[in-house]
Amino acid sequence: MANVYFSKEDLFKDKEELNVNIPYSEDASILKTPLKIKGKTIPNRLACQPMEGCDGTADGRPGELTLRRYDRFAKGGAGLVWYEATAVMKEARANPRQLWLTTDNISSFEKQVYDIKNTCMKENGYEPIVIMQATHSGRYSKPDGVPAPIIAYNNAVLEKDNPIDKSRIVTDEYLDSVKEALINSSVLAEKAGFDGVDIKCCHRYLNSELLSAYEREGRYGGSIENRTRLLREAVQGAIQSTGNDFIVTSRLNVYDGYVYPWGFGVDKSGSLDFDATEPIWLLNELSKLGVELIDISMGNPYFNPHTNRPFAQGPYEAPEHPLKGVERILNGTKLLKENVPQMKFIASGVTFLGTCAPNVCAGYINDNAFDMAGFGRTIFAYPDFAKDIVNNGCMEKSKCCIACSKCTVLMRSGSTPGCVIKDKLYTDLFRQVVLNK
């Protein structure tokens, strides 16, 4: 079993043995420098990625554990807090506890955004940028606690011999209503005090699924113009409906990791190689609309988590060494940056790098390969990772995520995810929910 990296020597040994090409900078100070987006200043190059807590209230407000998590993130000092998946309509919720921003509960979100910014200012001397992720969960919708999939088409790789009932395939008219819901949610996010909105398009949720709807008929399938219509028109509507300094962005899947025609960003000859042709086209189109920042992701955490969350221990034996997965994500992001240089990019998949993550990310940013380092699972285990990087230039071994996947096991068991290893609250939950102790 591969282990998270706790020394430069171990990383370089595996780099050589696996023929992995990733840079490493001894000086990680570039991560402390600010970045400007839409006239706003992100105080450093470190981002908390949107990690869903499944701990909201029945009516969609942040719950007690939601408030606890974001208080920890705020104290942790990341320059960008990418607020987790927030549903845009009831049937879009992935679980009955998923956050859901409405006109009735907007004051709860407004207070949380204020608290995040105020807490970070008191603790670190600066306010973070806070972006809300607006989502429709699509095939993973479960608003009442039982699966209620809403799909763009049946996917042979995911469904195999058990296709979802055709009545669950949405009409073009329904997708029109999702676009309006995404735009309306963007307006509400601005009113709640968020600095921006993410029109979520990753991990095989509805918007992301449309990117590979090659065989779907109608206005949302077939051509790349049609398959990207929901994302592009929702982004355009959000930009037109919000202020000039409001950041409209997307966490975007550029590679699904399953074969054409069922996956986006894959070689059309039938291999699983990354083909950046369509992602580059899409990024350029988003740039023309006014998008300045993009958060890059790959894979599907429900189907091939080794692709987007390279793990030391997971639900199956990964077909590759985790460092190869890290290389794919980071060098894939570099390729996109080379072809769409006018955009700012956030990279993902760096948790497995352990204490070497700041130095690898600094190496890429120094090379102008991407602009910010996004940390996902790390923030559950090590919410003050950014503070240690900014103040000390490094991360502490004892605090690092060990990529054991227990946070995911907890989530898949119907509970609220958190770090089972480093956070006693979730250790106790894991014992109760998973181990029945």
Disulfide bonds with the S-S distance in Angstrom:
none
